[in-house]
């Protein structure tokens, strides 16, 4: 039953993705259909959550997934309300539904980011250690280098009150992304050390790497259409290098 639901959600995400590429690429998404963006991230995050369940088993996998969801949701809420860690910003209603000023989809987005960057980092550093967590943090920041400019400058999903040279986004945002993802990868590394709880699944891991690439491709396409060429280069070039290294060192 678990495998059937995992397969269905993954296929639904791919269909949603293709439709989204067409609607967003040709600027055909009507205002009343903006909720589809939140569903898109919820599906992506659910794929990450299901991966953790398969990787670590039900109890540990659920613990990791809920920890990622709620910790990032709380941190994002603190950031939006007080400027904590990331800088001062506010979410708009374009990314609703919101809870305590934070879109519910944000927790799912972080599940996707951490799960995908985890697989890449683990392929490069299969035995864990700090290097694994650092690489996971870098993988997360690479993704945010394209997500944030597109979501802020082109889609107005949030508004930055602080500013910076990179499309008006403060450097604290990317530093905060690194710290949060680094800490979460350390948590995952702790779980990975319990080998009896770790089940390697090549298909699931390759899907997570594909999910990482699909996210970069979609936002890079939107960035290119919006003229955000620096963001496109700053994300796609490191992505190619990171994925190429991970693929070369992946367990066979």
ChimeraX attribute file (.defattr): number of C-alpha atoms within 10 A of each C-alpha:
attribute: neighborCount
match mode: 1-to-1
recipient: residues
	/A:1	6
	/A:2	10
	/A:3	10
	/A:4	9
	/A:5	11
	/A:6	17
	/A:7	13
	/A:8	12
	/A:9	17
	/A:10	18
	/A:11	12
	/A:12	14
	/A:13	21
	/A:14	17
	/A:15	12
	/A:16	16
	/A:17	19
	/A:18	12
	/A:19	13
	/A:20	19
	/A:21	17
	/A:22	12
	/A:23	13
	/A:24	17
	/A:25	14
	/A:26	11
	/A:27	12
	/A:28	11
	/A:29	16
	/A:30	9
	/A:31	8
	/A:32	7
	/A:33	9
	/A:34	14
	/A:35	13
	/A:36	14
	/A:37	17
	/A:38	20
	/A:39	15
	/A:40	20
	/A:41	22
	/A:42	21
	/A:43	22
	/A:44	29
	/A:45	26
	/A:46	21
	/A:47	26
	/A:48	27
	/A:49	24
	/A:50	22
	/A:51	23
	/A:52	24
	/A:53	21
	/A:54	22
	/A:55	19
	/A:56	23
	/A:57	17
	/A:58	14
	/A:59	10
	/A:60	18
	/A:61	22
	/A:62	17
	/A:63	15
	/A:64	20
	/A:65	24
	/A:66	15
	/A:67	16
	/A:68	24
	/A:69	21
	/A:70	15
	/A:71	15
	/A:72	22
	/A:73	22
	/A:74	14
	/A:75	18
	/A:76	24
	/A:77	20
	/A:78	19
	/A:79	20
	/A:80	24
	/A:81	17
	/A:82	14
	/A:83	20
	/A:84	17
	/A:85	19
	/A:86	24
	/A:87	24
	/A:88	21
	/A:89	21
	/A:90	20
	/A:91	21
	/A:92	15
	/A:93	15
	/A:94	17
	/A:95	22
	/A:96	18
	/A:97	13
	/A:98	15
	/A:99	11
	/A:100	12
	/A:101	17
	/A:102	26
	/A:103	22
	/A:104	19
	/A:105	25
	/A:106	21
	/A:107	25
	/A:108	29
	/A:109	22
	/A:110	26
	/A:111	27
	/A:112	28
	/A:113	26
	/A:114	27
	/A:115	30
	/A:116	27
	/A:117	29
	/A:118	27
	/A:119	23
	/A:120	28
	/A:121	26
	/A:122	24
	/A:123	21
	/A:124	23
	/A:125	18
	/A:126	15
	/A:127	13
	/A:128	19
	/A:129	14
	/A:130	14
	/A:131	15
	/A:132	25
	/A:133	27
	/A:134	19
	/A:135	23
	/A:136	30
	/A:137	29
	/A:138	23
	/A:139	27
	/A:140	26
	/A:141	23
	/A:142	24
	/A:143	23
	/A:144	22
	/A:145	23
	/A:146	28
	/A:147	21
	/A:148	21
	/A:149	22
	/A:150	25
	/A:151	18
	/A:152	17
	/A:153	18
	/A:154	15
	/A:155	13
	/A:156	17
	/A:157	18
	/A:158	19
	/A:159	17
	/A:160	19
	/A:161	14
	/A:162	16
	/A:163	15
	/A:164	12
	/A:165	8
	/A:166	12
	/A:167	15
	/A:168	15
	/A:169	24
	/A:170	18
	/A:171	15
	/A:172	18
	/A:173	23
	/A:174	22
	/A:175	16
	/A:176	19
	/A:177	20
	/A:178	23
	/A:179	19
	/A:180	21
	/A:181	27
	/A:182	24
	/A:183	15
	/A:184	22
	/A:185	28
	/A:186	19
	/A:187	15
	/A:188	21
	/A:189	19
	/A:190	12
	/A:191	17
	/A:192	19
	/A:193	12
	/A:194	10
	/A:195	9
	/A:196	10
	/A:197	17
	/A:198	18
	/A:199	14
	/A:200	12
	/A:201	11
	/A:202	12
	/A:203	8
	/A:204	19
	/A:205	20
	/A:206	16
	/A:207	17
	/A:208	24
	/A:209	19
	/A:210	14
	/A:211	22
	/A:212	25
	/A:213	17
	/A:214	14
	/A:215	19
	/A:216	22
	/A:217	18
	/A:218	19
	/A:219	26
	/A:220	25
	/A:221	19
	/A:222	24
	/A:223	23
	/A:224	16
	/A:225	15
	/A:226	12
	/A:227	13
	/A:228	19
	/A:229	14
	/A:230	15
	/A:231	23
	/A:232	23
	/A:233	16
	/A:234	15
	/A:235	23
	/A:236	20
	/A:237	11
	/A:238	15
	/A:239	19
	/A:240	12
	/A:241	11
	/A:242	20
	/A:243	22
	/A:244	13
	/A:245	15
	/A:246	19
	/A:247	15
	/A:248	12
	/A:249	15
	/A:250	19
	/A:251	12
	/A:252	5
